Amino acid sequence: MRAMQLTAYDQPLEMQNVELPVAGKGEVVVQIGACGLNFGDLLIVKGTYQEKPPLPAIIGMEMAGTITALGDGVEHLAVGQRIAAYSGFGGLAEYAAIPADICVPIPDAMDFKDAAAFLIAYGTSHVALDYKARLQPGERLLVLGASGGVGLTAVELGKLMGAEVIACARGAQKLEVCKASGADHLIDSTTDDIREAVKLLGGADVVYDPIGGEQFKAALRACNAEARLLPLGFASGEVPQIPANILLVKNLTVLGLYWGGYARLKPSVLTDSFATLLGWYAEGKLKPHVSHVLPLEQANEGLELLRTRKATGKVVIEI
């Protein structure tokens, strides 16, 4: 089969012909229809992700496709079933062997492009806002990096959950995408003073932050008393240090979230979240925003779109 492999860290992926995978015990083989790219894939390429695969490796954290074979002990899935999965690796190939227990059956009306753009972005935002931050109707939600893969879903879900949503992104074009996803207020991170803009709107009750750096520092100082902050990643390249005195004075709570960790720590958090999200999708309440769809041989171009922040929402590779 064809696969885009990482053969050396911090180097472009290479198209290779590799052996077809075989389903081991508890696994299924999936013919991949689409793979969603994520910021974590960039970290894997650089060799700085929390999980570092032996090389050569096939990257691609999330996939959607059709089951073609079942391994021993797999009884809850069937050949021909359409699924999505957060696999961590393996998505940039024609086939993958993955654990059966990470497969999520998808609705008949959900195409592979939407499915490959769904689990990580919506799952991260829903677990963050619902399970961790307990976002309430009428609260003011500040979303940093709001036009990105996870940020845009936070805008959409925040609005669906009844919050007043402030979207912070780079430039008018990206902010228009945020507005179309339900943002009530828009802040341009390239020109506006984030702290002052948020304070003028009444302050933030919940901060959703995949960016880190100076934007986190500004948001921290624009929080209302008893606000909750969600540091989800550090796309800026700077991990902020949080002054404990500010947490004390305002009674703030900082909630860390490694979404993928719940697959081992407490799987019910993810399965319950997926059930809710797929129900909302089936009801027409959610629609993944995919700005670019590229073929497998252009996976490097897709990663570059993420690296240079030229994408909005998700970049999907069709296999």
N, C-alpha and C positions, 0 to 999 in steps of 0.2 A: 504494500500500500504506500501511498504518498504521505509524507509527514514533514512538517517544518520543525527541524531540530535545533536546539541550542547545543552547539559543539564546543564553545568557549565563552566564558563570562565576558560581558560587556562587548559582545560582537553580534552582528546580525544573525538571524536564524538562517539555516540552510535547508533547501528542499532535498530530501533523501527518500530513497526507496527502502522500506524496512519490512520485516516480517509481520504478517497479520497476527494480532493478539489472540490468545486462547483464554477462555473463561476458566479461572480457577475455582476452587470451592468458595461458594458464597458470592461469586461474581457473575456479571453478565457481559456479553460483548455488544457494543452499541455501534451501529453505522451512524456516524455523526453527520447531521444535517447542517449545523451551524455552531460556531464557538464565539462566545462573547469575550471581548478583551477587557482587561481590568488594570488599574494602576499597579496592583500586585504583580502582574506579569512583567512590568518594567523592572520591578525590584528583583524578581527572579533572574532576569537577563543580566542585571548588574552584579548579582551574587550577594545582594544585601537583604533578601527576604528572610523571614524567620525560619522558613524551611528551605534547605539548599539541596537540590537533587544531584545525584551523581550524573556526570556527563558521559555521553550525549543524552539529552533529555528532550522529551516532547512537552512543551508548555501549553498553557490554555486552561484556565481555572474552571470555566463553566461551559457546558455543552448541552446540546439537545439533539435527539435523534431517535432511531428505531432499534429496538432490541433484536439481535439476530441469533443469539445463542445464550443458553443458560448454563451456569456451572452447577456442580453438585450442591444440593441443599437449598436451591432457590425455588420457592414454591408460590410466592406472592406476586410474581411477575410472569409475563408470557412473551414468547417470540412474536414479533410484530407490534408489540406495545410501544407507544410513543412516550418518551420520558425527557425530563431535564435533569441535570445533575451538577452539583458543585463538587468537582472531582479534584481540584487543586492542581492537577497536571493532566496532560494527554489530549486536550481538546483540539489542537491544531494538527489533526490527522484525519484520515478517512474512517478509521475504526479505533475503538478503545475498549479495553477490558477494565471494568470498574466495579467496586463493591455494590451489590444489589441494594443494600440498605441505604445508599445515598441517592437512589433513583426516585424521582418525584413524577408520577404520572401526570400528564398535561391534558387539558380539555381538548376535545376534537377541533374546536374552533381556533385553537392557538397554533399559529405556524411556528416553525423552528426558529425563525429570526426573532420573534417576540420571546419565545421560550429561552433562547440563549442570552437574551438581554434582561432576564427577569430575576432569577433567584438571588444573585449576590446583591444587586443594586436595591431592589425592593426589600429583600430579606434584611439587609443591613439597616436600612432606614426604619423598617417597621419594628424590628427588635429594639433598635435604639430609642425610638420615640414612644413606643407602647410599653414594652417590657422593662426597659431601663429607666427612661425619664418620666413615664406615666403622664404624658402630655394630655392636658385637659382642654375641652372646648373653651374658647375665649382667651386662652393664654397666647402670649406673643412669642413666636418661634423665629429665631434668627438662623438662617442657613448660609454658611460660608461655602464658597465653591459651588454655588447653587446651580450652575449650568452643567456640571460634570455628571459622570455616570451615577454616583450615589446621591449627589446633591440635588439633582432634578427630581429624583424619586422622593426625597425628603420634603421638597416643596409640594409635590402632588399629594403625598400622604398626609402631611401636616394640614393642608387645606381640607382634605377628606375627613380628617379627625376633628375638624372644627376650630383649628387655631387661626390666629391672624399671622400671616407669613411674611417675613422680611427676607428677600432674596438678595444676596451679595455675590456679584460676579464681575468679570472683566469685560467692559465695553457694552455698548448699546445693543448690538446684535444678540449677544448671549443673554442679556437681560430681557429682551423680547421673548426669547424662548422660555425663560422663567415665568414671565407674565402669562404666557399661554398655558403654562402648567398650573396656574392658580395663585401666583404670588400677589399679595396685596400691596407691597411696597418694594421698591427697587433701589439698591445701592451699588454704584459703580466703584469697585475696589481700586481702579486705576486713578480715579480723580476725587472721590469723596472721602471725607474723614469718617471712618466707620463708627468710631466711638460716639462722635457728636450726632451723626445721622440717626443712630439707633436710640440715643437718649432723647432726641427731639420727637421720636415716635412713641416714647413712653417707656423705653427700656425693654430688655429681653428677659423672658421667663425661662426659656430653654434655648441653648446654643448648640447647634449641630455643626461640627467642625472637622472636615477632612483635610484642612489646609495647614493649621499650626502657625508657627512664626509670629509675625507682627499682627496678623489678623486675629489670632487667638487672644493676644494681649489686649487689643482694642475691644474685642467682644467681652472679655472678662470685666473690663471697667465700665461696660455699658449694661451690666446685668442688674436686674432688680433684686431685692432681698429674696432669699430662698430660691433663687434661680438654680437650674441644673445645667451643667456643661458636659457635652459629649465630645471628647477628643477621639476622633475615629481614624486619624491618619495625619501625615505630615508632608503633604504634597509640596509645600514650600521648601522642604529640605531642612527646616529648623524645628527641633522639638522644644516647645516652650517650657520654661521653668515657672511654676505657679507659686506666686507669693502667698504663703499661708495666712498672712495677716488680712489679705483681702477676703479670703474664704471665711475667716473668723468674723470680721466686721459685718459682712452682708449675709452670713449664714448660708453660704453657697455650697453646692454639692458637685463634685467632679466625678463623672461616671465613665470609667474606661470600658471599651467594648472591642473585643476581638471576636467578631461574629463567627468566623469559622471554628473557633475554639469550642463553641457549644455543640458541635457534632460529637465531641467526646465528653465534654463536661456535663451537658444536660440536653440531649438530643430533642426532647419534647419541646424545648423553646423554639427550635427551628421548625419542627413538624407542625406545631400549632400555628406558627406564623405563616407557613406556606399555605395551610388550609384556609386561613383568613384571606390571604392575598389572592390566591387562585379563585376563591369565591367572588372577591371584588372584581377580578378580571372578567370572570364569566358574566357578571352583572353589567359589564361595560363601564365600571367606575375607574379602571386603570388602563392606561395605554402606554407601553414603553416607547420612549423617544429614542430612535436610532438615527444618528446623523450620517453614518457611513456604513455601507455594506460592500465588502471587498472579497475577492476570491482567495483561496488558500495561498497561492503563490505571492500574493501581495500582503501577507501578514506583517512583514517588516514595515510597510507603509502604514498599516493600521496602528502599530505600536508607536510609530513616529507621530501620528495624529494625537495620541494620548500624551506623548512626551512634550510636544510643543503646544498643548492645550488648544488645538484647532478643532477638536470635536466638541459637540454638545450631546448630552445624554450618552448613549453607548455607541461603540464601534463593534460591528459584528462581522466575522469571517464566515462566509458560506463555503461549505466543503463540496 
